[in-house]
Amino acid sequence: MPFAAAEFDGAAICVSIDYLTQPVVVLRELARVLRPGAPLVITFSNRCFPSKAIAAWRALDDQGHLVLVDQLLRAAGGWEPSELLDRSPNPRRTDPLFAVVARAKAAGPLPAEHTAPAQ
């Protein structure tokens, strides 16, 4: 991505992680452009376009999707341990909503423009 390191305060991937053909590359770049501690929220449901979703996604159930996204974050590196959430409002009565929330790790000393001025 054409952005500086630690340029953003947060990011979201909404109902599209299942379509990424290079998710580890995307997640690695997001870790680079997010400030240390900045959240990445990845949300998804149990619905998708099967002809567009990656094969691994189609082969898994809802719990498997949560685990897969967590594994992709681990493979990308640059993330604190993620939180796996089921935020479905009324299970079995409404569409489910799942989220994986991760925070960017500190990559070492911050550039001068990202540190507090000396007092």
Stockholm file with secondary structure:
# STOCKHOLM 1.0

chainA/1-119         MPFAAAEFDGAAICVSIDYLTQPVVVLRELARVLRPGAPLVITFSNRCFPSKAIAAWRALDDQGHLVLVDQLLRAAGGWEPSELLDRSPNPRRTDPLFAVVARAKAAGPLPAEHTAPAQ
#=GR chainA/1-119 SS CCSCTTCBSCEEEESCGGGCSSHHHHHHHHHHHBCTTCEEEEEECSCCCTTTSCHHHHHCCHHHHHHHHHHHHHHHCCBCCCEEEECCSSTTTSCCCEEEEEEBCCCSSCCGGGSCCCC
#=GC SS_cons         CCSCTTCBSCEEEESCGGGCSSHHHHHHHHHHHBCTTCEEEEEECSCCCTTTSCHHHHHCCHHHHHHHHHHHHHHHCCBCCCEEEECCSSTTTSCCCEEEEEEBCCCSSCCGGGSCCCC
//
